[in-house]
């Protein structure tokens, strides 16, 4: 097999030496005659004279004639003077290029959120008795960095028992840590409690007291839309009124709004 290819190459060289310059047509004819791509590449570079047309239309004709890409590259190398003396295509130095670095992935950053909803308060009197009250709770959080945010929280509760109207307001703020839909917060502030009644008709009597408040708890947010969600929370609230400490429970549910959609 190798001998047959060698003979074909010798015949081709002999013919080339007697004929006009090697051109596209002769290359196509030699390809159809069975000359291998490697031998034909050597012939292209070793021919005494060569004149190739490598315009797009001519390249298309060569491809249709079955001329291998290796031979076409040799033809281009011959025209550019890149053929070696031995008939091989000279290697063209390749410049290594470093691909551009992929742009950093922009991860969604938490944004501010606003919360408002119903709140249940199980108030401890400090003497073993508890009073349940209903009210409202609102909160706003502003991100600091990563999962950490600063939260401000205000809530109010109201209850009437035996003609005594009681109310309690909690003002607190502090850090909030979020992980996915869950969050934990530690809030510190003030608690204002008051009660009013009328022992003598037309003569109101009221008392009020302020105390430090500590709110420890957390909750979860369930997304219901691009900028809205439902939030559930549970907190332990510590206060100190009238010389006694109160261990209170607060539960909340309501709507949370994300002014700058971050999901």
ChimeraX attribute file (.defattr): number of C-alpha atoms within 10 A of each C-alpha:
attribute: neighborCount
match mode: 1-to-1
recipient: residues
	/A:1	5
	/A:2	7
	/A:3	8
	/A:4	10
	/A:5	14
	/A:6	14
	/A:7	12
	/A:8	19
	/A:9	19
	/A:10	14
	/A:11	12
	/A:12	18
	/A:13	18
	/A:14	12
	/A:15	11
	/A:16	20
	/A:17	14
	/A:18	9
	/A:19	11
	/A:20	13
	/A:21	14
	/A:22	19
	/A:23	15
	/A:24	19
	/A:25	14
	/A:26	15
	/A:27	23
	/A:28	18
	/A:29	14
	/A:30	18
	/A:31	19
	/A:32	13
	/A:33	10
	/A:34	11
	/A:35	21
	/A:36	18
	/A:37	18
	/A:38	14
	/A:39	18
	/A:40	27
	/A:41	25
	/A:42	20
	/A:43	25
	/A:44	31
	/A:45	26
	/A:46	19
	/A:47	17
	/A:48	14
	/A:49	14
	/A:50	17
	/A:51	14
	/A:52	18
	/A:53	15
	/A:54	16
	/A:55	9
	/A:56	9
	/A:57	9
	/A:58	13
	/A:59	16
	/A:60	12
	/A:61	16
	/A:62	22
	/A:63	13
	/A:64	10
	/A:65	15
	/A:66	13
	/A:67	22
	/A:68	17
	/A:69	13
	/A:70	13
	/A:71	24
	/A:72	22
	/A:73	13
	/A:74	25
	/A:75	30
	/A:76	18
	/A:77	21
	/A:78	24
	/A:79	17
	/A:80	9
	/A:81	12
	/A:82	18
	/A:83	22
	/A:84	15
	/A:85	10
	/A:86	10
	/A:87	19
	/A:88	20
	/A:89	23
	/A:90	15
	/A:91	10
	/A:92	8
	/A:93	6
	/A:94	6
	/A:95	6
	/A:96	6
	/A:97	6
	/A:98	6
	/A:99	6
	/A:100	6
	/A:101	6
	/A:102	6
	/A:103	6
	/A:104	6
	/A:105	6
	/A:106	6
	/A:107	8
	/A:108	9
	/A:109	12
	/A:110	20
	/A:111	16
	/A:112	18
	/A:113	19
	/A:114	17
	/A:115	20
	/A:116	21
	/A:117	18
	/A:118	17
	/A:119	22
	/A:120	19
	/A:121	24
	/A:122	18
	/A:123	21
	/A:124	20
	/A:125	17
	/A:126	17
	/A:127	9
	/A:128	7
	/A:129	8
	/A:130	15
	/A:131	12
	/A:132	15
	/A:133	19
	/A:134	16
	/A:135	18
	/A:136	19
	/A:137	22
	/A:138	19
	/A:139	17
	/A:140	18
	/A:141	21
	/A:142	17
	/A:143	18
	/A:144	14
	/A:145	10
	/A:146	11
	/A:147	14
	/A:148	19
	/A:149	20
	/A:150	19
	/A:151	22
	/A:152	19
	/A:153	20
	/A:154	18
	/A:155	21
	/A:156	22
	/A:157	22
	/A:158	17
	/A:159	16
	/A:160	13
	/A:161	9
	/A:162	6
	/A:163	11
	/A:164	15
	/A:165	15
	/A:166	19
	/A:167	19
	/A:168	21
	/A:169	19
	/A:170	24
	/A:171	19
	/A:172	21
	/A:173	21
	/A:174	16
	/A:175	18
	/A:176	22
	/A:177	17
	/A:178	17
	/A:179	11
	/A:180	8
	/A:181	11
	/A:182	15
	/A:183	17
	/A:184	19
	/A:185	21
	/A:186	18
	/A:187	21
	/A:188	21
	/A:189	18
	/A:190	17
	/A:191	24
	/A:192	18
	/A:193	18
	/A:194	15
	/A:195	17
	/A:196	16
	/A:197	18
	/A:198	13
	/A:199	11
	/A:200	8
	/A:201	7
	/A:202	7
	/A:203	8
	/A:204	10
	/A:205	12
	/A:206	12
	/A:207	10
	/A:208	13
	/A:209	13
	/A:210	17
	/A:211	17
	/A:212	16
	/A:213	19
	/A:214	21
	/A:215	25
	/A:216	15
	/A:217	18
	/A:218	18
	/A:219	18
	/A:220	19
	/A:221	19
	/A:222	14
	/A:223	16
	/A:224	11
	/A:225	12
	/A:226	13
	/A:227	15
	/A:228	19
	/A:229	17
	/A:230	18
	/A:231	21
	/A:232	18
	/A:233	18
	/A:234	19
	/A:235	20
	/A:236	15
	/A:237	23
	/A:238	20
	/A:239	23
	/A:240	18
	/A:241	17
	/A:242	11
	/A:243	7
	/A:244	12
	/A:245	15
	/A:246	20
	/A:247	16
	/A:248	20
	/A:249	18
	/A:250	22
	/A:251	18
	/A:252	20
	/A:253	21
	/A:254	18
	/A:255	19
	/A:256	24
	/A:257	20
	/A:258	19
	/A:259	13
	/A:260	12
	/A:261	16
	/A:262	13
	/A:263	13
